[in-house]
Amino acid sequence: MARWEPNARERLERAALTLFAERGYDATTVPEIADRAGLTKSTFFRHFADKREVVFGKQDMLADRFSDAIRAAAPSATVGACLAAALESAAPGFTPDRHDLAVQRRAVIAAHSELQERELLKGARLSSAVADALQARGVDDTTAQLAAALGVLAFSTAFVRWATPGNQQPYTEIAHAALNDLRAAAAALAADTVIRA
Amino acid sequence: MARWEPNARERLERAALTLFAERGYDATTVPEIADRAGLTKSTFFRHFADKREVVFGKQDMLADRFSDAIRAAAPSATVGACLAAALESAAPGFTPDRHDLAVQRRAVIAAHSELQERELLKGARLSSAVADALQARGVDDTTAQLAAALGVLAFSTAFVRWATPGNQQPYTEIAHAALNDLRAAAAALAADTVIRA
């Protein structure tokens, strides 16, 4: 019988990421993850389709969150304001209690080339989703695509900075700073004044 | 005995892309490609590791070409000039006699989700290569990453425009126009004036 297990999803996530770090991603099985979490295999499969979804499940939701935030922005919102709203929409995933999970997740991906490919691919899909949402607001194709690339860069920079061991700065602050840095870089590229740092 | 076959690589490429269009990518085998080209299977394998390399072989060379062009640019070259040099370095692959192959290649990729993923991944890797080459010149990380994203967008836009049935405009002209459009978009994003088109 299926029972309600408190925090089952997060317990499975913690168990999985710990095992991936200890034994490697490929060598870890779903029964081992469930066992480490003190749960059953069927509880695992109520929360995740497979072990890859433990690593990328949250990221799969990002494209929808970003798109929804851009669609929900005021009609007078600039593209910059839309990107800021998109980045802010990810904040619920970056609470202090998830910091150690994010640090582990980064290490697991860094150690596995197939997961790195998957991460790159998710970034590319996130960029398409942002570009589509901007175009739906009437932003021209070229600007929408560059803005999407800039927004995804801001997000990945913010994620890496936030998920650094010892970081205490809130995600939203880091994300806004990353967006501002990239807007400054866009100005420099537009003026074409950059030779070196 | 291995014999020298005139234009074997291009004959195999044409045969492969035609068969992919006719039968689908998955249903086409290497012996069929060799047969259609009037060549042997072993000639195929002297030119390509597998059928996927027929689709992506040229693209694998791009990261090196782009990096080399950026490294070879004058020490006083701006980032914009480095990106222009990178885009120009791809020109030998975009001659009028290769136009129909490029059109077919686009159609084959558009019809196959795994090839689309591979194409996205190649784009992400190309972007990393450009960012690394710019950083090696002393460009700061943020500017290098945004410039790389802008350069790869310019390249993919230029490729799509060039490989459109009926296009007669030379690749280099299209690439420069795409780069200029994106620089204008960067200015608009930096000023954050864009609400809609």
Boltz contact constraints between the chains, C-beta under 6 A:
constraints:
  - contact:
      token1: [A, 78]
      token2: [B, 192]
      max_distance: 6.0
  - contact:
      token1: [A, 78]
      token2: [B, 195]
      max_distance: 6.0
  - contact:
      token1: [A, 79]
      token2: [B, 194]
      max_distance: 6.0
  - contact:
      token1: [A, 80]
      token2: [B, 192]
      max_distance: 6.0
  - contact:
      token1: [A, 117]
      token2: [B, 121]
      max_distance: 6.0
  - contact:
      token1: [A, 120]
      token2: [B, 121]
      max_distance: 6.0
  - contact:
      token1: [A, 120]
      token2: [B, 124]
      max_distance: 6.0
  - contact:
      token1: [A, 121]
      token2: [B, 117]
      max_distance: 6.0
  - contact:
      token1: [A, 121]
      token2: [B, 120]
      max_distance: 6.0
  - contact:
      token1: [A, 124]
      token2: [B, 120]
      max_distance: 6.0
  - contact:
      token1: [A, 124]
      token2: [B, 124]
      max_distance: 6.0
  - contact:
      token1: [A, 137]
      token2: [B, 196]
      max_distance: 6.0
  - contact:
      token1: [A, 138]
      token2: [B, 196]
      max_distance: 6.0
  - contact:
      token1: [A, 138]
      token2: [B, 197]
      max_distance: 6.0
  - contact:
      token1: [A, 139]
      token2: [B, 196]
      max_distance: 6.0
  - contact:
      token1: [A, 140]
      token2: [B, 197]
      max_distance: 6.0
  - contact:
      token1: [A, 142]
      token2: [B, 181]
      max_distance: 6.0
  - contact:
      token1: [A, 142]
      token2: [B, 185]
      max_distance: 6.0
  - contact:
      token1: [A, 143]
      token2: [B, 185]
      max_distance: 6.0
  - contact:
      token1: [A, 143]
      token2: [B, 194]
      max_distance: 6.0
  - contact:
      token1: [A, 145]
      token2: [B, 153]
      max_distance: 6.0
  - contact:
      token1: [A, 146]
      token2: [B, 182]
      max_distance: 6.0
  - contact:
      token1: [A, 146]
      token2: [B, 185]
      max_distance: 6.0
  - contact:
      token1: [A, 147]
      token2: [B, 189]
      max_distance: 6.0
  - contact:
      token1: [A, 149]
      token2: [B, 149]
      max_distance: 6.0
  - contact:
      token1: [A, 153]
      token2: [B, 145]
      max_distance: 6.0
  - contact:
      token1: [A, 181]
      token2: [B, 142]
      max_distance: 6.0
  - contact:
      token1: [A, 182]
      token2: [B, 146]
      max_distance: 6.0
  - contact:
      token1: [A, 183]
      token2: [B, 190]
      max_distance: 6.0
  - contact:
      token1: [A, 185]
      token2: [B, 142]
      max_distance: 6.0
  - contact:
      token1: [A, 185]
      token2: [B, 143]
      max_distance: 6.0
  - contact:
      token1: [A, 185]
      token2: [B, 146]
      max_distance: 6.0
  - contact:
      token1: [A, 186]
      token2: [B, 186]
      max_distance: 6.0
  - contact:
      token1: [A, 186]
      token2: [B, 189]
      max_distance: 6.0
  - contact:
      token1: [A, 186]
      token2: [B, 190]
      max_distance: 6.0
  - contact:
      token1: [A, 187]
      token2: [B, 190]
      max_distance: 6.0
  - contact:
      token1: [A, 189]
      token2: [B, 147]
      max_distance: 6.0
  - contact:
      token1: [A, 189]
      token2: [B, 186]
      max_distance: 6.0
  - contact:
      token1: [A, 190]
      token2: [B, 183]
      max_distance: 6.0
  - contact:
      token1: [A, 190]
      token2: [B, 186]
      max_distance: 6.0
  - contact:
      token1: [A, 190]
      token2: [B, 187]
      max_distance: 6.0
  - contact:
      token1: [A, 190]
      token2: [B, 190]
      max_distance: 6.0
  - contact:
      token1: [A, 192]
      token2: [B, 78]
      max_distance: 6.0
  - contact:
      token1: [A, 192]
      token2: [B, 80]
      max_distance: 6.0
  - contact:
      token1: [A, 194]
      token2: [B, 79]
      max_distance: 6.0
  - contact:
      token1: [A, 194]
      token2: [B, 143]
      max_distance: 6.0
  - contact:
      token1: [A, 195]
      token2: [B, 78]
      max_distance: 6.0
  - contact:
      token1: [A, 196]
      token2: [B, 137]
      max_distance: 6.0
  - contact:
      token1: [A, 196]
      token2: [B, 138]
      max_distance: 6.0
  - contact:
      token1: [A, 196]
      token2: [B, 139]
      max_distance: 6.0
  - contact:
      token1: [A, 197]
      token2: [B, 138]
      max_distance: 6.0
  - contact:
      token1: [A, 197]
      token2: [B, 140]
      max_distance: 6.0
